């Protein structure tokens, strides 16, 4: 049955029109390049921050990141109504390039404060560039093509992340051995920044195109259109919020372990390169071998129920082997890997039962407001949770509530009648 499904998926992709393949290939290559560079920038910025300011201060920088992202998204939404896809991509990429070049130069000169803007913007730029790429693809393909391509598309991006993470873990110690301490993080930071800049030339073929056609003006505002599907949107938003609580709690547990078990900024940077490579390998494996098949064989609603159950089993493992960093690192790797692949794809599928105008409104509420507000809320809570026991307790409670919400989603059969 699985082999037949794979053959069917391959046949459907081959039969796509050239105009449908074009945006898929463009976004795939662009995501590969962006996510190849991200482990370099992420490892450097995270290692510098944790080494300079400690893991317990990461909730502060997460809060600042959400504020910066909210401001950026507000400006982004205004600009996308008037400007092309490439205009948005160009400005984000150039700003990122300039800021990261300055941050890396100041770091090598010994300025500690640079850890804050470096960490904050690496949280912002990746979301903007990836969402812009995916948003461009969503405006070009329909539901059936999306189900067919989201897995392999994400897989290529994850492969870039795997290779980027491996490159990071090898470049840092090599450069340090040649030029001395500090230059390894500097080199991967600069290399990652240059790659982000070079994606400008790849994305240039979207010049003159818009995320939404200018002539399409809806009579009903996107937010007002949600009144008919209010319960569904609340449920969707709650699931996304709980997922962010869980992911950030796991991230905090990992950062505490990283600070206590891996020493020095360079050591942390090299270790993080391996961790991010492992995360992307998990994501890659699901996106290549499982997601296209899962979406053919399993209902999206059933898929959502399975995710918190998988997360819960992994969490129980960290409780069983309490005190060891390895189970926590494995938990973090699998949580993030599944968040980037399985949950991300399943979440995007939740928008398809909505009308076109409802999709815009739901995206605004869920991806722009709830996603960021939930991350800020859990970051604020972590500022006052100083005992690891309470981090585990909150994580366990969130997993239980998440599971309950997905069961309620499974019961929403009416919205999914057309797609299952």
C-alpha positions in Angstrom: 0.0 0.0 0.0 2.8 2.4 0.9 4.7 1.7 -2.4 1.5 2.3 -4.4 1.1 5.6 -2.5 4.7 6.6 -3.3 4.2 5.8 -7.0 1.0 7.8 -7.1 2.7 10.8 -5.5 5.5 10.7 -8.0 3.1 10.4 -10.9 1.0 13.4 -9.7 4.2 15.5 -9.4 5.4 14.6 -12.9 2.0 15.5 -14.3 2.1 19.0 -12.9 2.1 21.8 -15.4 5.4 23.7 -15.9 3.8 26.9 -14.5 2.9 25.0 -11.3 6.4 23.5 -11.0 8.2 26.9 -11.4 7.2 28.4 -8.0 7.8 25.0 -6.3 11.3 24.8 -7.6 12.1 28.4 -6.8 10.8 28.1 -3.2 12.6 24.8 -2.7 16.0 26.1 -3.8 15.5 29.3 -1.8 14.5 27.4 1.4 17.6 25.2 1.0 19.9 28.2 0.9 18.2 30.0 3.8 18.1 27.0 6.0 21.7 26.0 5.1 22.9 29.3 6.5 20.5 29.4 9.5 22.4 26.9 11.7 25.6 29.0 11.2 23.9 32.2 12.3 21.8 30.5 15.0 24.7 28.6 16.5 26.9 31.7 16.6 24.3 34.1 18.1 23.0 31.5 20.7 26.4 30.5 21.8 27.5 34.1 22.2 24.4 35.0 24.2 24.4 32.0 26.5 28.1 32.3 27.2 27.9 36.1 27.9 24.5 36.3 29.8 23.6 32.7 30.8 20.6 30.5 29.9 18.4 32.0 32.6 18.3 35.3 30.7 17.1 33.7 27.5 13.4 34.5 28.3 14.3 38.2 28.2 15.7 38.0 24.8 12.8 35.9 23.6 10.4 38.6 24.8 12.5 41.3 22.9 12.4 39.0 19.9 8.6 38.8 19.9 8.4 42.6 20.2 10.8 43.1 17.3 9.0 40.5 15.2 5.6 42.1 15.9 6.9 45.5 14.8 8.4 43.9 11.7 5.3 42.0 10.8 3.1 45.1 11.2 5.4 47.0 8.7 5.5 43.9 6.5 1.7 43.7 6.2 1.5 47.3 5.2 4.2 47.0 2.6 2.9 43.8 1.0 -0.3 45.6 0.0 1.7 48.1 -2.1 4.9 46.3 -3.1 6.0 43.2 -4.9 7.3 40.0 -3.3 10.8 40.8 -4.3 10.7 44.3 -2.8 9.9 42.8 0.6 12.5 40.0 0.3 15.1 42.5 -0.8 14.7 44.9 2.1 14.6 42.1 4.7 17.7 40.5 3.3 19.7 43.7 3.0 18.8 44.8 6.5 19.7 41.3 7.8 23.1 41.4 6.0 24.1 44.8 7.3 23.0 44.1 10.9 24.7 40.7 11.1 27.9 42.0 9.6 28.0 44.8 12.2 27.2 42.3 15.0 30.0 39.9 14.0 32.6 42.7 13.7 31.6 44.1 17.1 31.7 40.6 18.7 35.3 39.9 17.5 36.2 43.4 18.9 35.0 42.2 22.3 31.6 44.1 22.7 29.3 41.9 24.8 26.1 43.9 24.2 26.1 42.8 20.6 24.7 39.4 21.8 21.3 41.0 22.3 20.6 42.5 18.8 22.3 39.5 17.1 20.1 37.0 18.9 16.9 39.0 18.5 17.2 39.6 14.8 18.1 35.9 14.1 14.7 35.1 15.5 13.0 37.6 13.3 14.6 37.4 9.9 14.2 33.6 9.5 10.5 33.8 10.1 10.0 36.7 7.6 12.0 35.1 4.8 10.6 31.6 5.2 7.0 32.8 5.5 7.5 35.1 2.5 8.7 32.1 0.5 5.9 29.9 1.6 3.4 32.7 1.2 4.5 33.2 -2.4 4.1 29.4 -3.0 0.6 29.4 -1.4 -0.5 32.1 -3.7 0.5 30.0 -6.7 -0.7 26.5 -5.9 -4.0 24.9 -4.8 -4.8 22.4 -2.0 -4.0 19.2 -3.9 -0.6 20.5 -5.1 0.1 21.8 -1.5 -0.5 18.3 -0.1 1.8 16.8 -2.7 4.7 19.2 -2.4 4.9 20.5 1.2 6.7 17.4 2.5 9.4 17.2 -0.2 9.7 21.0 -0.2 10.3 21.1 3.5 12.7 18.2 3.2 15.0 20.1 0.8 15.0 23.0 3.3 15.8 20.6 6.1 18.6 19.0 4.1 20.1 22.4 3.8 19.8 22.7 7.6 21.5 19.3 8.1 24.4 20.3 5.9 24.6 23.8 7.4 24.7 22.3 10.9 27.5 19.8 10.0 29.5 22.6 8.3 29.1 24.8 11.4 30.3 22.1 13.8 33.4 21.5 11.6 34.2 25.1 10.6 34.3 26.5 14.2 37.0 24.2 15.7 39.1 24.3 12.4 39.1 28.1 12.2 39.9 28.4 16.0 42.9 26.1 15.5 44.2 28.3 12.8 43.3 31.8 13.9 42.6 31.5 17.6 39.6 31.6 19.9 36.6 33.6 18.8 37.3 33.5 15.1 35.3 30.3 14.6 32.0 31.8 15.6 32.9 34.9 13.7 33.6 32.9 10.5 30.3 30.9 10.6 28.4 34.1 11.3 29.9 35.9 8.3 29.5 32.9 6.0 25.8 32.5 7.0 25.2 36.2 6.4 26.8 36.1 3.0 24.5 33.2 1.9 21.4 35.1 3.1 22.5 38.0 0.9 23.1 35.7 -2.1 19.5 34.4 -2.0 18.5 37.8 -3.3 19.7 36.8 -6.7 17.8 33.5 -6.6 14.5 35.2 -5.5 14.9 37.9 -8.1 12.9 36.0 -10.6 9.7 36.9 -8.6 10.1 40.6 -9.6 6.8 42.2 -10.5 4.8 39.5 -8.7 2.6 40.1 -5.7 1.5 37.8 -2.8 -2.1 38.7 -3.6 -3.4 40.1 -6.9 -4.2 43.8 -6.7 -7.5 43.5 -8.5 -8.9 41.1 -5.9 -10.7 43.2 -3.4 -12.9 41.5 -0.9 -16.1 43.2 0.2 -15.8 41.6 3.7 -12.8 42.3 5.8 -10.6 39.3 6.6 -11.2 39.6 10.4 -15.0 40.2 10.0 -15.2 37.0 7.9 -14.1 34.9 10.8 -17.4 35.3 12.7 -18.8 32.3 10.8 -16.0 30.0 11.9 -15.2 31.5 15.3 -15.1 28.2 17.2 -12.8 26.6 14.6 -10.4 29.6 14.7 -10.3 29.6 18.5 -9.5 25.9 18.5 -6.8 26.3 15.9 -5.3 29.3 17.7 -5.3 27.4 21.0 -3.5 24.5 19.5 -0.8 26.8 18.1 -0.5 28.6 21.4 0.0 25.3 23.3 2.5 24.1 20.8 4.6 27.3 21.4 4.4 26.8 25.1 5.7 23.3 24.8 8.5 24.1 22.3 9.8 27.0 24.3 9.7 25.1 27.6 11.7 22.4 26.0 14.1 25.0 24.6 14.6 26.5 28.0 15.3 23.1 29.5 17.9 22.5 26.8 19.5 25.9 27.3 19.9 25.2 31.0 21.5 21.9 30.2 23.7 23.4 27.6 25.0 26.0 30.0 25.8 23.4 32.7 27.4 20.7 30.5 29.1 22.4 27.5 31.7 25.1 28.3 32.9 28.1 26.4 31.2 30.0 23.6 33.2 28.1 21.0 32.4 24.7 22.5 28.7 25.7 22.7 28.8 26.9 19.1 30.2 23.7 17.7 27.8 21.6 19.8 24.8 23.6 18.7 25.9 23.0 15.1 25.6 19.3 15.7 22.2 19.7 17.5 20.7 21.9 14.7 22.0 19.4 12.1 20.2 16.6 14.0 17.0 18.7 14.3 17.0 19.2 10.5 17.8 15.5 9.9 14.7 14.6 11.9 12.7 17.2 9.9 14.2 16.0 6.6 13.4 12.3 7.4 9.8 13.1 8.0 9.4 15.4 5.1 10.9 13.0 2.5 9.8 9.6 3.7 6.7 10.2 5.8 4.7 13.4 5.3 3.6 12.9 1.7 2.5 9.3 2.6 0.9 10.3 5.9 -1.1 13.1 4.2 -2.4 10.5 1.7 -3.3 7.8 4.3 -4.1 9.7 7.5 -6.7 12.4 8.2 -5.2 15.8 9.1 -7.4 15.8 12.2 -5.9 12.4 13.3 -2.4 13.7 12.6 -2.9 16.6 15.0 -4.0 14.2 17.8 -0.9 12.1 17.3 1.6 15.0 17.7 1.1 15.8 21.4 0.9 12.1 22.2 4.4 11.6 20.7 5.7 14.6 22.5 4.3 13.3 25.8 6.1 10.0 25.5 9.4 11.8 24.9 8.7 14.0 27.9 8.1 11.0 30.2 11.6 9.8 29.0 13.3 12.9 30.3 11.5 12.5 33.7 12.6 8.9 33.9 16.3 9.8 33.3 16.3 13.0 35.4 19.6 14.7 35.8 21.1 13.6 32.5 21.6 16.1 29.7 21.3 13.5 26.9 17.6 12.8 27.2 16.9 16.6 27.3 19.0 17.1 24.2 17.1 14.3 22.4 13.8 15.7 23.6 14.8 19.2 22.2 16.0 17.7 18.9 12.9 15.7 18.2 10.5 18.4 19.4 12.0 21.0 17.1 12.4 18.5 14.3 8.7 17.6 14.4 7.7 21.2 14.9 9.5 22.1 11.7 8.0 19.2 9.7 5.0 17.3 11.0 3.3 20.0 13.0 4.1 22.8 10.6 2.6 20.9 7.6 -0.4 19.8 9.7 -1.0 23.4 10.8 -0.9 24.8 7.3 -3.5 22.2 6.2 -5.9 23.6 8.8 -6.3 26.8 6.8 -7.7 25.0 3.7 -11.3 24.5 4.8 -11.6 28.3 5.1 -12.6 30.6 2.2 -9.8 32.8 0.7 -10.7 35.9 2.7 -11.1 33.8 5.9 -7.6 32.4 5.3 -6.1 35.9 5.4 -8.0 36.7 8.6 -7.1 33.4 10.2 -3.4 33.8 9.3 -3.4 37.3 10.9 -5.0 36.0 14.1 -3.1 32.7 14.5 0.3 33.3 12.9 0.8 37.0 13.7 -1.0 37.5 17.0 -1.5 34.2 18.8 1.9 32.7 17.8 3.8 35.7 19.0 1.7 36.5 22.1 2.0 32.8 23.3 5.7 32.9 22.9 5.9 36.2 24.8 3.6 34.9 27.6 5.6 31.7 28.2 8.8 33.7 28.1 7.4 36.1 30.8 6.4 33.1 32.9 9.9 31.6 32.7 11.3 34.8 34.2 9.7 33.8 37.5 10.0 30.0 37.2 13.5 29.4 38.7 13.1 25.8 39.8 13.5 23.1 37.0 10.6 21.1 38.7 8.1 23.7 37.8 9.4 23.9 34.2 8.6 20.2 33.9 5.3 20.6 35.7 4.1 23.3 33.3 5.4 21.4 30.3 3.4 18.3 31.4 0.2 20.3 31.9 0.6 22.0 28.5 0.9 18.6 26.8 -2.3 17.3 28.5 -4.3 20.4 27.4 -2.8 20.2 23.9 -4.0 16.6 23.6 -7.5 17.5 24.7 -7.7 20.3 22.2 -6.6 18.0 19.3 -9.4 15.6 20.3 -11.9 18.5 20.1 -10.4 19.3 16.7 -10.9 15.7 15.6 -14.6 16.2 16.3 -14.9 19.1 13.9 -16.0 16.9 11.0 -18.2 19.4 9.3 -15.4 21.7 8.3 -13.4 18.8 6.8 -16.1 17.0 4.9 -14.8 18.4 1.6 -11.2 17.4 2.2 -11.3 13.9 3.8 
